[in-house]
Amino acid sequence: MEEIILNNRIKKSLFVGLAALGFVAVAGAANANPASAKTYAKVVSNKTLTANATDRNVNFTGNSALYSKAGTLKGARVKASKTTLNGLASSTSSKNNVRAYRVATTNRGSVYYKVVTFDGQYRGWIYGGKTANVFGGGVESYSTTTDPKAADNTASSNSSSATSTSTSSNQNTGLTDAQKSATYKIATTGTSNDGTQVTYKTPAWTQYKQGRVITDSSKYKDATFKITDQTTRTREGDLWVKVEATDSANSAANGWIKFSGLTTGSTTPTDNFDANKSVKIAYRDVTTGKTIDKTNTWTTASTDTKQGDATTGKVDNTGRSVSDFIPYTGAPSGYAFSYKDANGSKTDINNLSVTPSADSAKFGDTLTVDVTPTAAATKVQYYYEKGANGDLVQMKPSDFAMNSFPALTADAQSRALPDNSNTDKSFKMSDFFNDGGNFVKELNKADNAVPVAAKALTDPYANNQQTGNPKTGFYGDSLNSGNNHYFYVYDAARTLGVNTPDQTKGATVKVVFQQFTINGSVPATVNTQHGNTDYVAK
């Protein structure tokens, strides 16, 4: 009996033991299959994008969502769906422009870009294809501004794109010749940030974190401006113009504004000729024999004269006689006096051909002075080189801090570039653009030129090596909207190398900068410019 009981206990124990072993085996088999576990990508590279800021403007394609991290990484969550991004892509507000500032690559070869909308509402990572620094996938390169459609200068003056100088609120074509040459005032001064009352570093929301130049235009209510550039915002299609004060005292307001925010100033010159008090000065082009359409007027300060009286002994309110006035005022723009003796005095009326003679001039007369056309004004275009003897990239105003090429006063420009008041047709590059040349001297004295100490700059094209000598140059756009900036230093050797040694006046000279980076904020002095950029080819 005991043997039977013992056998039954052994059988039960074996059954329970085998059952337990079977459960463990099944569980072990289930957990031993790695193919069913989700695997995630890993980031093998994560770098700051170093291309110029303008080249990092992108638009969403709607093909990929925006994530908190690369979409295939563990823990990535959707921050904006493809539908949302598709809506932003077709937005008509420049606030929805997008800037890319970092690039990451995963171990699967996928590229992701970190992007942010200009208004800061959306920020995250988006799939960008399989090639770093080439936008694809969920983003594509995008120009936030576009050249306006050419104006029709022959259209009726009732049209907003015609030869009228009106500033129609719906004009989206380019400026007519008449509009380009007109002067303007800000139509309604104040503090409104709608593009019509204050000026901006770039057209509003077309560059990331590039805001207003002034925040209140009230003190510029009587200031007049000329237009130096124009563009349209791609999303809105509205016309923006870059304005420059006609009086340098108001140059702090120079910047971009909607064309519709301007009103025309007085563009009709006042004819102050009075036959009882004045003598008109006309100019004859000796190459054509024709009188040109530009004149000057000398008016006496005396009050007891009448037409036909001799001007002998009479002076204007600056103390100058007619004979002194003519050489003092100079030849009209684009012309030089035709001197009897090229080596003679440039201020002696007797060295000029004047008909009738200035010495016998009477009130009400017109004196005609012989002039010769001069060469067109020499201009420059700015470039930077990608490393020593690297590719040249033409620069835009937005490549510089304050969105402006280096500004030079009119006097500085006349010293920096070949003199157009003589009839020489050519000049030597080395006289102006070599180290120590006229152009280089004036460039390095510009208001926004900044001297920096040795080792303050690093070369992004030479493993970020520091420069060994002090430099003078110009702050550029910020890197990734941070505290680092590009910094541009004039390169005389490369400038001379890419231009022919002898240039014709009126040529456009390529001026080459070396591109460095610098750490720190832009000095306040860079924001104050008393000159203009008329010398830069548009």
Beta strands, then each sheet from edge to edge (+ up, - down):
strand 1: 43-48
strand 2: 57-60
strand 3: 66-67
strand 4: 78-80
strand 5: 98-106
strand 6: 111-117
strand 7: 123-127
strand 8: 139-141
strand 9: 145-146
strand 10: 183-186
strand 11: 225-233
strand 12: 239-245
strand 13: 255-258
strand 14: 262-264
strand 15: 278-285
strand 16: 290-291
strand 17: 296-299
strand 18: 335-337
strand 19: 354-355
strand 20: 366-373
strand 21: 379-385
strand 22: 392-394
strand 23: 426-428
strand 24: 450-452
strand 25: 457-459
strand 26: 465-466
strand 27: 471-478
strand 28: 484-490
strand 29: 502-504
strand 30: 508-519
sheet 1: 1+ 5- 2+ 8-
sheet 2: 1+ 5- 6+ 7- 3+ 4-
sheet 3: 9+ 11- 10+ 14-
sheet 4: 9+ 11- 12+ 13-
sheet 5: 16+ 15- 17+
sheet 6: 16+ 15- 20- 18+
sheet 7: 16+ 15- 20- 19+
sheet 8: 22+ 21- 30- 25+ 26-
sheet 9: 22+ 21- 30- 28+ 27- 24+
sheet 10: 23+ 29-
end
